[in-house]
């Protein structure tokens, strides 16, 4: 298993690559748009693989982000999003990237990761299944995994729903992006080890990518659960890394630190590596 980073951006793609390498990472998750714009790539360019390999050198791109809305209420917009996702799936093999990651989207016009009362409806679920079945035809043809990102306010709001979408779509290239922090609630916050074991038990066969961050419950009125960097929250990292170590056997998985401020990345990386040593996980 590699240790990498995602959602880290410098002033330019070149600066981002240089900083990631200096930080000691061997793998990276990159937004598709950032890659295309950063290298001024054309989809018709016959030298795409060489240009990307030259720019990233020994830094492996293990994930392309194509977070779009597959349940958009406007059918025309939804169709464009489906075609865009297919475009990225066709591009991934050109740069030897094994995984494309997306979310379900939301009916909230303010953002694809925001709540809406109809996000959980059976009608919306049917739209997602239909969209994914269309997308997965391309994933299967291109032999690329599509990893679904969960979140409590979207359709993919629980372990059970993640398993259901796998069962309903029925595609050998559809998998789950392991991001437990996105599913932590007040009920599971103080029992994250138990939750991680449950998530791993139920979804282990379908995990195709891993995101690493942490979760912190603030001492404020109502409930405020916030993301934070690894080691600064309540996620049971010993259980997390132990379970991911077991699940990585026979898989080309990468542990990607995400959503961490640049100044805190060395500390987060050191923490993950320290816990990895405790559980006998050696990153490549």
C-alpha positions as CSV (number, residue, x, y, z in Angstrom):
1,X,0.0,0.0,0.0
2,X,1.2,3.5,-0.8
3,X,0.9,6.6,1.3
4,X,-0.3,9.6,-0.7
5,X,-2.1,12.9,-0.6
6,X,-5.0,14.5,-2.4
7,X,-6.7,17.9,-2.6
8,X,-3.4,19.7,-2.1
9,X,-2.7,22.5,-4.5
10,X,0.1,24.9,-5.0
11,X,0.0,28.1,-7.2
12,X,0.5,25.9,-10.2
13,X,0.4,22.2,-11.0
14,X,4.2,22.2,-11.2
15,X,4.5,23.7,-7.8
16,X,2.0,21.2,-6.4
17,X,4.0,18.3,-7.8
18,X,7.3,19.6,-6.4
19,X,5.9,20.2,-2.9
20,X,4.2,16.8,-2.8
21,X,7.5,15.1,-3.6
22,X,9.4,17.2,-1.0
23,X,6.9,16.1,1.6
24,X,7.9,12.5,0.8
25,X,4.7,11.2,-0.8
26,X,4.9,8.5,-3.5
27,X,1.3,8.8,-4.7
28,X,-1.3,11.5,-5.4
29,X,-5.0,12.0,-6.1
30,X,-5.6,14.7,-8.6
31,X,-8.8,16.5,-9.8
32,X,-9.2,15.8,-13.5
33,X,-9.8,19.5,-14.2
34,X,-6.6,20.5,-12.4
35,X,-4.6,18.0,-14.4
36,X,-6.0,19.0,-17.8
37,X,-5.6,22.7,-17.2
38,X,-2.3,22.4,-15.3
39,X,-0.6,20.6,-18.2
40,X,-2.7,22.3,-20.9
41,X,-3.7,18.8,-22.2
42,X,-5.9,18.1,-25.2
43,X,-7.9,14.9,-25.3
44,X,-6.7,14.5,-28.9
45,X,-3.1,14.7,-27.8
46,X,-1.4,11.5,-28.7
47,X,1.4,12.1,-26.2
48,X,-0.8,12.5,-23.1
49,X,0.8,9.6,-21.3
50,X,4.4,10.8,-21.9
51,X,3.6,14.4,-20.9
52,X,1.9,13.3,-17.7
53,X,4.7,10.8,-16.9
54,X,7.3,13.5,-17.5
55,X,5.5,16.0,-15.3
56,X,4.9,13.7,-12.4
57,X,8.1,11.6,-12.8
58,X,8.0,8.9,-10.0
59,X,4.9,10.3,-8.4
60,X,2.0,7.9,-9.1
61,X,-1.4,9.3,-9.9
62,X,-3.7,6.8,-8.1
63,X,-7.0,8.7,-8.3
64,X,-8.7,11.1,-10.6
65,X,-11.4,13.2,-9.0
66,X,-14.5,13.9,-11.1
67,X,-17.0,15.0,-8.4
68,X,-20.2,15.8,-10.3
69,X,-23.9,15.5,-9.8
70,X,-25.4,12.3,-11.1
71,X,-28.9,13.1,-9.7
72,X,-29.2,16.7,-10.9
73,X,-32.9,17.5,-11.2
74,X,-32.4,19.0,-14.7
75,X,-32.2,16.0,-17.0
76,X,-30.0,17.9,-19.5
77,X,-27.5,18.9,-16.9
78,X,-27.5,15.4,-15.5
79,X,-26.8,13.9,-18.9
80,X,-23.9,16.3,-19.4
81,X,-22.5,15.2,-16.0
82,X,-22.8,11.6,-17.0
83,X,-21.0,12.2,-20.2
84,X,-18.3,14.2,-18.4
85,X,-17.8,11.2,-16.0
86,X,-17.5,8.9,-19.0
87,X,-14.9,11.2,-20.4
88,X,-12.7,11.0,-17.3
89,X,-13.1,7.2,-17.2
90,X,-11.9,7.0,-20.8
91,X,-8.9,9.3,-20.0
92,X,-7.8,7.4,-16.9
93,X,-6.2,4.4,-18.7
94,X,-4.2,6.9,-20.9
95,X,-2.2,7.9,-17.8
96,X,-2.3,4.4,-16.1
97,X,-4.6,5.7,-13.3
98,X,-6.7,2.8,-11.9
99,X,-9.4,4.8,-10.2
100,X,-11.9,7.6,-10.8
101,X,-13.8,8.9,-7.8
102,X,-17.2,10.7,-7.7
103,X,-20.1,11.3,-5.4
104,X,-23.8,10.9,-6.0
105,X,-24.5,14.6,-6.0
106,X,-27.5,16.3,-4.3
107,X,-30.7,18.0,-5.2
108,X,-29.6,21.1,-3.2
109,X,-28.9,23.9,-5.7
110,X,-26.3,25.3,-3.4
111,X,-23.9,22.4,-3.6
112,X,-23.5,18.7,-4.4
113,X,-22.6,17.9,-0.9
114,X,-25.4,19.7,0.9
115,X,-28.6,18.4,2.3
116,X,-32.0,18.2,0.6
117,X,-35.2,16.6,1.9
118,X,-35.6,14.5,-1.3
119,X,-32.0,13.2,-1.4
120,X,-33.1,10.1,0.4
121,X,-36.3,9.4,-1.6
122,X,-36.8,6.2,-3.6
123,X,-37.3,8.3,-6.8
124,X,-33.9,10.0,-6.4
125,X,-32.4,6.6,-5.7
126,X,-33.8,5.3,-9.0
127,X,-32.2,8.3,-10.8
128,X,-28.8,7.5,-9.3
129,X,-29.0,3.8,-10.2
130,X,-29.9,4.7,-13.8
131,X,-27.1,7.2,-14.1
132,X,-24.5,4.8,-12.7
133,X,-25.6,2.0,-14.9
134,X,-25.0,4.3,-17.9
135,X,-21.6,5.4,-16.5
136,X,-20.5,1.9,-15.7
137,X,-20.7,0.7,-19.3
138,X,-17.8,3.0,-20.0
139,X,-15.9,2.0,-16.8
140,X,-16.2,-1.7,-17.8
141,X,-15.1,-1.1,-21.4
142,X,-12.1,0.9,-20.1
143,X,-11.3,-1.5,-17.3
144,X,-11.2,1.4,-14.7
145,X,-12.8,1.4,-11.3
146,X,-15.3,4.1,-10.3
147,X,-15.2,4.7,-6.6
148,X,-18.2,6.2,-4.9
149,X,-17.7,8.7,-2.1
150,X,-20.1,8.6,0.8
151,X,-21.6,11.4,2.8
152,X,-24.3,11.6,5.4
153,X,-26.4,14.2,3.6
154,X,-26.3,12.6,0.2
155,X,-27.9,9.4,-1.0
156,X,-24.8,7.4,0.0
157,X,-25.4,8.2,3.6
158,X,-24.7,4.9,5.3
159,X,-22.8,1.6,5.1
160,X,-26.1,0.0,4.2
161,X,-26.8,2.4,1.4
162,X,-23.3,1.9,0.0
163,X,-23.8,-1.8,-0.1
164,X,-27.3,-1.4,-1.7
165,X,-26.0,0.8,-4.5
166,X,-23.4,-1.9,-5.3
167,X,-26.1,-4.6,-5.4
168,X,-28.5,-2.5,-7.5
169,X,-26.0,-1.3,-10.1
170,X,-24.3,-4.7,-10.4
171,X,-21.0,-3.7,-12.1
172,X,-17.6,-5.4,-11.5
173,X,-15.9,-2.0,-11.8
174,X,-18.1,-0.2,-9.3
175,X,-16.5,0.2,-5.9
176,X,-16.5,2.2,-2.7
177,X,-14.1,4.9,-1.7
178,X,-13.4,4.3,2.0
179,X,-13.9,7.6,3.7
180,X,-15.4,6.9,7.1
181,X,-15.2,10.4,8.4
182,X,-17.9,11.4,5.9
183,X,-20.2,8.9,7.6
184,X,-19.5,9.6,11.3
185,X,-22.5,10.8,13.3
186,X,-22.9,11.8,16.9
187,X,-24.0,8.2,17.6
188,X,-20.8,6.7,16.2
189,X,-18.3,9.5,17.2
190,X,-17.4,7.9,20.5
191,X,-17.2,4.4,19.0
192,X,-15.3,4.9,15.8
193,X,-13.3,1.7,16.2
194,X,-16.5,-0.3,16.2
195,X,-17.8,1.7,13.2
196,X,-14.6,1.1,11.3
197,X,-14.8,-2.6,11.9
198,X,-18.4,-2.7,10.7
199,X,-17.8,-0.6,7.6
200,X,-14.8,-2.8,6.8
201,X,-16.7,-6.1,7.4
202,X,-19.6,-5.0,5.2
203,X,-17.8,-3.2,2.4
204,X,-14.3,-4.7,2.4
205,X,-14.7,-6.6,-0.9
206,X,-15.8,-3.4,-2.7
207,X,-13.2,-0.9,-1.3
208,X,-11.1,0.5,-4.2
209,X,-9.7,3.7,-2.6
210,X,-9.0,5.1,0.8
211,X,-9.1,8.7,2.1
212,X,-7.5,9.7,5.4
213,X,-8.6,12.6,7.6
214,X,-10.1,12.9,11.1
215,X,-13.2,14.1,12.8
216,X,-13.7,16.5,15.8
217,X,-16.8,17.1,17.8
218,X,-16.9,20.8,18.9
219,X,-18.2,21.9,22.3
220,X,-21.0,24.0,20.9
221,X,-24.7,24.0,21.0
222,X,-26.5,21.5,18.7
223,X,-24.0,19.2,17.0
224,X,-20.9,20.4,15.1
225,X,-18.8,17.6,13.6
226,X,-15.8,19.0,11.7
227,X,-13.1,17.5,9.5
228,X,-9.5,17.9,10.8
229,X,-6.1,16.4,10.0
230,X,-5.2,12.8,11.0
231,X,-4.3,12.6,14.7
232,X,-6.3,15.7,15.7
233,X,-9.7,14.0,16.1
234,X,-11.5,10.9,17.4
235,X,-11.1,8.5,14.5
236,X,-9.5,5.2,15.8
237,X,-6.5,5.2,13.4
238,X,-5.0,2.0,14.9
239,X,-8.2,0.1,13.9
240,X,-8.4,2.0,10.6
241,X,-4.9,1.1,9.5
242,X,-5.1,-2.4,10.8
243,X,-8.2,-3.1,8.8
244,X,-6.9,-1.4,5.6
245,X,-3.7,-3.4,5.9
246,X,-5.8,-6.6,5.9
247,X,-8.0,-5.4,3.0
248,X,-5.0,-4.3,0.9
249,X,-3.8,-7.8,0.3
250,X,-4.2,-8.5,-3.4
251,X,-5.3,-5.0,-4.1
252,X,-3.4,-1.9,-5.3
253,X,-4.8,0.5,-2.6
254,X,-3.4,3.8,-1.6
255,X,-3.9,5.7,1.7
256,X,-4.5,9.3,0.7
257,X,-4.3,12.1,3.3
258,X,-6.8,14.8,2.3
259,X,-8.2,18.2,3.3
260,X,-5.2,19.1,5.3
261,X,-3.6,22.5,5.4
262,X,-0.1,22.6,4.0
263,X,1.5,23.6,7.4
264,X,-0.1,20.5,9.0
265,X,0.7,17.9,6.4
266,X,4.1,16.9,7.9
267,X,2.5,16.4,11.3
268,X,-0.4,14.4,9.8
269,X,2.0,12.3,7.7
270,X,4.2,11.6,10.7
271,X,1.1,10.5,12.7
272,X,-0.2,8.1,10.0
273,X,3.3,6.6,9.7
274,X,3.6,6.2,13.4
275,X,0.3,4.3,13.7
276,X,1.2,2.3,10.6
277,X,4.4,1.0,12.3
278,X,2.3,0.0,15.4
279,X,0.1,-2.3,13.3
280,X,2.9,-3.6,11.1
281,X,1.9,-1.7,7.9
282,X,4.8,-0.8,5.7
283,X,4.1,1.8,3.0
284,X,5.8,1.2,-0.3
